[in-house]
Amino acid sequence: MYPTRRCSSLLHRELAAVCLSSLGTHPKKHGPLKNSSLPSSRLFHTSVIHPPPTRSNSSPLLLGSLQVCQMGSSSSSSRLFSTVAQTLGSATLTDPHVEADDYEYEQADPDALLRECEEVLRNRPPRMHRDFVRTRACSLQNTPIRIMQWNILAQALGEGKDGFVRCPMEALNWSERKYLILEEILTYRPDVLCLQEVDHYFDTFQPVLASLGYQSSFCPKPCSPCLDVHNNNGPDGCALFFNRRRFQLLHTSHLRLSVMMLKTNQVAVVATLRCRLTGQVFCVAVTHLKARSGWESFRSAQGAHLLQQLCDLTTQSHTEMDDENRTRVWESEEGIPLVVCGDFNAEPSEEVYRRFLSSSLGLDSAYKCLSEDGNTEPPYTSWKIRPSGESRSTLDYIWYSERAFQVDAVLRIPNEEQIGPDRLPSYHYPSDHLSLVCDLSFSQRPHRLM
């Protein structure tokens, strides 16, 4: 079967699970998913799911079949995702739904999908070439863990709210922009992928990345600004993906960040993972703090709450059942090693940055390794032009437990010439934030199941 047809048939078959998972309902768990198992009245109920109008430049390839799941209006999206938002009523939440990743997906060839992305994008400028900067010699004993952090820009915000005055609307067309996002992910093949501003989780990223071997969890913002945009696709939020062949999920929490005991609109996803080969246990978190100037103290308070939650989660003891139904306990006197990825919307000069740097969790920022002194963040991770003017800021970070991990390599930040005079997003890059990618390896005897 040709790669393009294989991808299309794969996603047609998974359409039932995609639509039902976005409604908080799931079909039978075992076996491949088929269209015939889905009642047509449920899939195409006019009060909930509205197929978008056909676009002349819509691609028939990898993701075209998923567009039927897009929402028709902000009101329908609000109704559709109201039950999801209600699950955020407490500070710490365990995933309330059966994960769609529990289903069996026909595995796709990542090389074939990457070629398909390149074919769809053949009329666009080539993507920016970025090298890895190696910070230390590779260890033959430890296989590095590749971490990718990226605010991918919510589609509803990019088209309806953010006002990128130098970016043509055609460049933001979802029928092609989704391929730019997937091309970036497929190029670097992370073991752990942390995304913010995800408003196409159920109809795009979850099914496609599940077919590539990723398990995932998504936490939407309770009052997402995407819902105010006409023809939105539901709320944006944070999503965490990991290679399920390499790691086993031990525990997942959804956090709603608080300030002075009041719940805010910002969230986090925290997952504790165990390496299937070595038994190494570590914790990964993804978050997106409050944006805009004037909210520095608010961000600092959100960061303080997140740090406290992470401290609690990484020092708890947990039990799990192994493949032979035997109970095993994992714990650590020092705390489980931690990786925190996020768009903090904060420059290194802000208090929330200093909070993380001086935290009792012993965190350091991976991208400081790019500087000559080893203590300076990159000059920017986001570069955009809005009606208010041009903005070049360092807002995104990959934090890691310094006592437990070493940084082996870091993906270089593109220079001004590569980014281009119109800045980001653009025809050749899909977001106003740059992706951050680093390779981490354990620097000491890892925490194991006991």
N, C-alpha and C positions, 0 to 999 in steps of 0.2 A: 504494500500500500504506500502511495506517495505520502511524504511527511505532511503536506497540507491537508490532505483528505483524512489522514489518521488523526490529526489534531481536531479537525472539525467534527468527526464522528465521535471522538472522545468527549468533547464538550457537549454535543447534542445529547449523548447518553446521560451525562451528569446534570443536565438542566433541571431535572426533577428535584434532585437533592439540593441544588443551588437555590431554587425558588422556595422550597419548603424550609430550608435552614434559615432563610431570611425572614420567614414567618414564625420561627421558633418551633417548627414542627418537623419531624423527620420520618422518612419512610423506613421500611424494614431494614435492619442493620446489616444483615449478612448477604453477601453476593453482590455482583455488579448491579448498578442502578440502570433502569431502563425507562424509557418514556412511557411504555405501556403500563407501568405500575402507578402512574400518576393520573388521578381523575382530571379530565379536562376542565371540569367546572372549578376545580381548586386552582389549577395553574393559570387560567385566563379569566378569573373573576374580575369583572370590570371595575368593581369598587376598590380593588387593592392593587392590581398589577396592570399597567398600561404599556403596551408595546410602543416604543417611540416611533416617530415617522421615519420612513426609510430615507437615508442620506445618499446622495449621488456618489459620494466618495467613500461609502462604507465598505470595508474590506470583507470579503467572503471567507477569510482564512481563520486563523486560530481563535479569535475572540468574537467574531461577528455574530455567532449563534447565541451569545450570551446577552445581547442587547435587549432581548425580550423581557428581561427582569428589571429594566430601568423603571423608575417611578414616573408618574405623569404629572404630579403637582406637589407642591410643598405640603398641602393639607393631607393628601393621601400618604405621603412619606411620614408625616407626623403620626398618623393613625397606625401605620404599619410598624413603626419602630417604638411605639409608646410602651409596649410590654418590655422591650429591651431596656429602655431608659429606666423603667421602674425597678429593674434589678440592681440599680446603682444606689439604692436607698441607704445602704450601710457603708461604713468606711472600708471594710475588707470583705470581698465576696469571692466565693469559689464559683467556677463556671456553672451556671444554673442549667444549661442545656447539654444534651448529648452532643459531643463534638462531631462535626461532619467528617473529621479526619478519621473517625473510627470505621468509616466505610472503606470498602476495597475499591481502589481506583486503578484503572489500567495505567501502567507507568509509561510516561512519555520520554522521548529521547531529548535531553537538553540541547545537544548540538543541533538536532533537527529544528527545535523550536527557535534557537538563536538564528539559524539560517532563515527561518520563516520571518522573524522580526526584521532582519536585514533586507529581505525581499520587499516587504511591505513599505519599508522606509527608504527604498532605493532613490526616491526623488528628493529626499531631504539631505542636508549636509551630513557628512560622517560625524560620528560621535567623537567627543574629545578623547585623545589618547592620554592615559595617565599611567605612570610607572609606579611600581612598589619600591619604596626605600627600605632596604634591609637594615635593621638596627643591631642585629647580633647574628652570630653564626647559628645555622640551623642545628637542632639537636636530633640525633638519630633515635633517641629514646622516646621523645614526645612528638606526636603529630599535632601541629598547631590547630587551634580553633579559629576559624575565620569569622569575624564579627562584622556585620554591615549595619550602619545606622543611616536612616534617610527619612527626611520629611519630603514626601513625594508630591505635595501640593494637592489638596482636595479638588476634584474636578469642578464641583459646584462653586467653590471659592475662586478658582482660577478664571472661570468664565463669567462669574456673576458678581464678585465682590472685591477682589484684590486690586484691580486697576493697574495692570502692568502695561503702561502706556506705550512702551516700545516693543511690545510683543504682539504680533498680529493675532487676531482671534482664530484664524485658520491654524496657527501653530498649536493652539490649545485644544483642537478638535479631538475628542476622546477616541474616535475611531482609529487614530494613529498615535496619539500620545500614550495610550496604554502599551503600545509596542515599544516605545522609547523607554518606558519604565521597566518593562520586562527585559529588554535588551541589556540595560544596565545591571540588573540582577543576574541574568544569565552569564554575563561577561565575567563577573567576579565569583559566582557560585559560593555564596557564604554558607557556613554551617549554621549560623544563627543570624536571622534577619529581623531588624527592629524598624518598624515603619510608623510614621505619624501622618495625620491628615488622610487617613484611608477612608474613602467613601464608596469604594467599589470592592469591598471585601468579599461579600457573598457571591457576586456575579462574575468576578474576575480573579482576584488574587488567591482566594482560598481554593477554588477548584483547580486552577492552573498549577499553583505551587504544590498542591496535594498530589497532582499527577507527576510531579518531579521529586516526590519523596519527602515533602515537608509536612509536619504537623503544626497546627497553629491555634492561636486564641486571639479574639478580638474584643476590645472594650470600647463601646461608643461613648462619646460625650453625651451627658444627659440633656443638654440644651445646645446642640450643635448649631453653629451659625449656618451650616449648609441647608438646614431646613427652611431658612428664610428665602432661599433662592428658588425661583421658578424652575420646574423640571429637574429638581434635585434627585439624587439617588439614595437619599437617606442620610443619617448622621455620619460625620467623620469621627475617627477615633484612633486609638493605638492598636497595632497588631504585632504579634510576636510569632515568628516562624522558626522552626528548627528542623534539622535533618533527622528524621525519625529512624533512619537506618543506623545512625551513629549514636543517637542519644535516646534515652528513655525518660519520659515525663514522670516525675515523682509528685509534683504538686503545682497547682496554678492558683494565683489569687488575682482578683481585679480590685484595684484601689480607686477610691474617689478621694482626691486630695482635699484637705481641709485647711482653713485659716481661722485661728481663734475659735476652734470647735465648730465653725460653720462650713458646710460642704460647698465646694466650688465646682466649676464646670470642667476642671481638668482631671485626667484619669491616668492610671498606670496599669500595666500588665506585668506580673512577676511570675516566673516559672523556675522551678528547681529541676535540674536535669542530671541524669547519671550517664556517663559514658558506658556504652554497652561492652566495650572491649576491656577497659581498664578499671571500671568501677569508680572513676573520678566523679565527684559530685560538685556542682557549682550552681549558682543562682544568676538568672538574667532578668533585668527589668527594663522596660521601655516606658517613657513618659513624654509629655508635652506640656510645658508650663505656660502660664498666662503671658500673652503677648502685649506689646505696646509700651511706649515710654510713659513713665509716671507710675508704673505698677511694680517698681523694683522691690519694695517692702513686701508686697503681696507674693511675688515670686519667691522671695527669701523664706516666707512663712510656709509656702507650699513645699519648698525644698526641705525645710526642717521636718515637716510632717512625713514626707516621703522617706527621709533618712531614718526616722524613728520606726516607721513601718518595716523598712528593709532590715533594720537591726533586729526587730522582733522575729521576722520571718527567717533570717539566716542563723538564729541561735536556738530555734525550736528543734525538738526531736520529732521525727515523723516515722511512721511505719508504712510498709508497702508489702504487697504480695508478689513473690517472684513467679516465674513461669511454671513452677511446680507447686504453687499454692502454699509456699512456706513464707512465714512472716519474717521480715528483716527490718532492722531499725537503723536509721542513719542520723548521725548527730556530730557535733564538733564543739569542743570547748572554746575554740577561737572564733567560731562562726563559719558558715559555709562561704567559700570564695564567691565573689560577687562581680558582676559586670552590669553597669548601668548605662543605657544609651538613651539619648533624647535630644529633642529641640528644646533647650532651656529658655530660649528667647532672651538670653542674658549674656552680655559681654563678660570677659574675665575680670573686669573691674567691679562687677556687681557682688553684693553680699552672698547671694545664693551660690555663686561659684566658690567663694572662700569657704562657705559652709561645707561643701563637698570636699574641698581640698584638705580641710582640717578635721574632717569627721573621724570619729572613733572607729569607723569601718576601715580606715586605712586606704582610701581611694586615691588614685592618681589618674591623670588624663593621658590617654594614649597618644594623642596628636601633638603633645609637647615634644615627642621624640623627633619631630621634623625640624625643630629649631636647633641652631648651633649650640646654644647653651643648655638645651634639654629642659628648659623651664618656661618656654614661651609658646603660647597657642598660635595657630596659623593666623594670618592677617584677616582672613574672612572664611566663612563657610556659606555665606549667603550674599548675593549681589544682585540688586534689582533696581528698577526705576519705576516709581509711582508718581501720581500727580503732585505729591508733596516734594518730590526730588529723588536724587540717587542715594541709595543706602548700601553700604558695604560693611558687613557685620560678622563677628564670630559668635554664633549662637548654638552650635551643635557640638556634642561631646560624646566620647566613649570613655567612661570611667571604669576602672578595674581595680581589684584588690592587689595592691603593690606587693604584699607579702607572699601572695600565692601565684601570681602570673608574671610573666615577662613578655614584653612586646618584641616580637620577632621581625615584623614588617608593617609598614603603614603606607597606604595609597596616597600618592602625592596630590596636593591641591593644584588644580589647573591655574595657569597664569592668565593675566588680563587679555592677552592676545587670543588665547584659546577660548575664553569666555565670550569675547566679541563686544563690539561697541554698544549693542542693544541690551547687554547683560542677560539676566535670567528671569523667567524661562525664555526659550527661544525655539527655533525650528530644530536645533540639534541637541537641545537638552530640555527635559520635560518639567523641571521644577525650579523654583527660585532658591532652593537649598541644594548644596552639593552632597553627594553621598560620601560617607566616611567608611573606610574599610581598614581593618587591621587584623593581623595574625597574632594570637596570644597562645602561649604554651605555659604549662604548669612549671613553676620554678622550684618546687619542693615536693616532698611526698604528699600526694593528694589525699583529700578526705574520701573515705570509702564507706560503703555499707558495712555494718557490723553485725 
